[in-house]
Amino acid sequence: MKKISILFVSALTLVMIFTSCTKDDSGSVDLNLIGGKWVFNKSTATSIGITIPYSTSYFKNEDGCNKDYIDFLTGGAVKYGDYSLNCVFNGRDGTWTQSGNTVTINVTSSSFNGTFNVASLNTTELILKIDGTYGGKSGTFNLYFTR
C-alpha cells in the first residue's frame, strides 16, 4: 500500500510540474513583428471543431498572378493589395490599430474590415481569426499570411 501511495504522489508531482510550465499567451502582440508586408497564403473556416479550406472572391490568390497582401505601415496606415481575375491589381488604403492580441483593420471599399484575433505571429507567419457567420453557419474565419 505504501508503494502505491508513493507512486501516486510521484505521478501527481510530475503532472503538476508539467502543467504549471505552460506558455502564457495572454501578452500583447509585438508590433515590431506585425509591421510590414504580409502575403496572403490561404484561408479556412472552423465550425463545431471542424476546419475546412474556405475562400471568397476577396480572400484568395488568382492563379498566375502575384499574391494578395496586407502591408501594416507605421502610424496606423495599412495598404491592401488584391489581384483579381486576369491579374488586375486593386490597391486600397486603410487604417489599423492594435490592442493586446487583437488588430482592427479598416480598408476603404473592401470587405477586409473588422477586429481580428492574432492567433499566431512570428517573423514568417501571421494568422488572423474573426468570428462570424459564413455560409449560414457560425464559426471562425482564419486568414494565413507569410512574409
C-alpha positions as CSV (number, residue, x, y, z in Angstrom):
1,M,0.0,0.0,0.0
2,K,2.9,2.3,0.8
3,K,4.4,1.8,-2.7
4,I,1.0,2.7,-4.3
5,S,0.9,5.9,-2.2
6,I,4.4,6.8,-3.2
7,L,3.7,6.1,-6.9
8,F,0.5,8.2,-6.7
9,V,2.3,11.2,-5.1
10,S,5.1,10.9,-7.7
11,A,2.7,10.9,-10.6
12,L,0.8,13.8,-9.1
13,T,4.0,15.7,-8.7
14,L,5.0,15.1,-12.3
15,V,1.6,16.2,-13.6
16,M,1.8,19.4,-11.5
17,I,5.3,20.2,-12.8
18,F,4.4,19.8,-16.5
19,T,1.0,21.6,-16.3
20,S,2.5,24.5,-14.4
21,C,5.1,25.2,-17.1
22,T,2.7,26.0,-19.9
23,K,3.3,29.1,-22.1
24,D,1.4,32.3,-21.2
25,D,-0.3,33.5,-24.4
26,S,-2.1,36.5,-22.8
27,G,0.7,39.0,-23.7
28,S,0.3,41.8,-26.3
29,V,1.2,41.3,-29.9
30,D,4.8,42.5,-30.7
31,L,4.2,45.5,-33.0
32,N,7.7,45.0,-34.3
33,L,6.7,41.7,-35.8
34,I,3.3,42.6,-37.2
35,G,4.6,45.7,-39.1
36,G,5.4,45.2,-42.7
37,K,4.1,43.4,-45.7
38,W,2.3,40.0,-45.3
39,V,1.4,37.9,-48.3
40,F,-1.9,36.1,-48.3
41,N,-1.4,32.3,-48.2
42,K,-4.7,30.6,-47.5
43,S,-8.0,30.8,-45.6
44,T,-10.0,28.3,-43.6
45,A,-13.2,28.2,-41.7
46,T,-13.7,26.5,-38.4
47,S,-17.2,25.5,-37.1
48,I,-18.1,22.9,-34.4
49,G,-14.5,21.9,-34.2
50,I,-14.1,21.1,-37.9
51,T,-11.7,23.2,-40.1
52,I,-12.1,23.3,-43.8
53,P,-10.5,25.3,-46.7
54,Y,-12.6,28.4,-47.4
55,S,-12.2,31.1,-50.0
56,T,-14.1,34.2,-51.1
57,S,-13.5,36.5,-54.0
58,Y,-11.7,38.8,-51.6
59,F,-9.6,36.2,-49.9
60,K,-7.9,34.0,-52.5
61,N,-5.0,34.3,-54.8
62,E,-5.7,34.1,-58.5
63,D,-3.7,31.5,-60.5
64,G,-0.7,33.0,-62.3
65,C,-1.0,36.4,-60.5
66,N,1.0,38.0,-57.8
67,K,-0.3,37.2,-54.3
68,D,-2.7,39.4,-52.4
69,Y,-1.2,41.2,-49.5
70,I,-1.7,43.4,-46.4
71,D,1.0,45.9,-45.5
72,F,0.9,47.3,-41.9
73,L,2.7,50.6,-42.0
74,T,3.8,52.8,-39.1
75,G,1.4,55.4,-37.9
76,G,-1.6,53.2,-38.3
77,A,-1.8,53.1,-42.1
78,V,-2.4,49.9,-44.0
79,K,-2.2,49.0,-47.7
80,Y,-4.2,46.1,-49.1
81,G,-3.3,44.7,-52.5
82,D,-5.8,42.4,-54.3
83,Y,-5.1,40.8,-57.6
84,S,-8.4,39.9,-59.3
85,L,-9.3,37.9,-62.4
86,N,-6.8,38.5,-65.2
87,C,-4.3,39.8,-62.6
88,V,-5.9,43.2,-62.4
89,F,-4.4,45.0,-59.4
90,N,-6.7,46.8,-56.9
91,G,-4.8,48.7,-54.3
92,R,-6.7,50.1,-51.3
93,D,-5.7,52.2,-48.3
94,G,-6.9,52.0,-44.8
95,T,-6.1,52.1,-41.1
96,W,-5.2,49.6,-38.4
97,T,-4.9,49.7,-34.7
98,Q,-3.7,47.1,-32.2
99,S,-4.9,46.4,-28.7
100,G,-3.5,43.4,-26.9
101,N,-3.8,40.4,-29.2
102,T,-6.4,42.0,-31.5
103,V,-5.9,44.0,-34.6
104,T,-8.7,46.2,-36.0
105,I,-8.4,46.7,-39.8
106,N,-10.5,49.1,-41.9
107,V,-9.7,49.1,-45.6
108,T,-11.7,51.5,-47.7
109,S,-14.1,50.0,-50.3
110,S,-13.3,46.4,-49.3
111,S,-14.7,43.6,-47.2
112,F,-11.3,43.4,-45.3
113,N,-12.6,45.1,-42.2
114,G,-13.1,44.0,-38.7
115,T,-11.4,43.2,-35.4
116,F,-9.2,40.1,-35.8
117,N,-7.7,38.0,-33.1
118,V,-4.0,37.4,-33.8
119,A,-3.8,33.6,-33.3
120,S,-0.2,33.3,-34.3
121,L,2.6,35.8,-35.1
122,N,6.3,35.2,-35.7
123,T,8.8,36.5,-38.2
124,T,7.4,34.4,-41.0
125,E,3.7,33.7,-40.3
126,L,0.7,35.7,-39.3
127,I,-2.7,34.1,-38.6
128,L,-5.7,36.3,-38.1
129,K,-9.1,35.0,-36.9
130,I,-12.5,36.6,-36.8
131,D,-15.8,35.1,-35.6
132,G,-18.9,35.4,-37.8
133,T,-21.5,33.6,-39.9
134,Y,-20.1,32.0,-43.1
135,G,-22.3,30.0,-45.4
136,G,-25.1,30.3,-42.9
137,K,-23.1,28.7,-40.1
138,S,-21.5,30.4,-37.1
139,G,-17.7,29.9,-36.9
140,T,-14.3,31.4,-37.2
141,F,-12.7,32.6,-40.4
142,N,-8.9,32.1,-40.4
143,L,-6.5,34.0,-42.6
144,Y,-3.0,32.8,-43.1
145,F,-0.2,35.2,-44.2
146,T,3.5,34.7,-44.8
147,R,6.5,37.1,-45.4
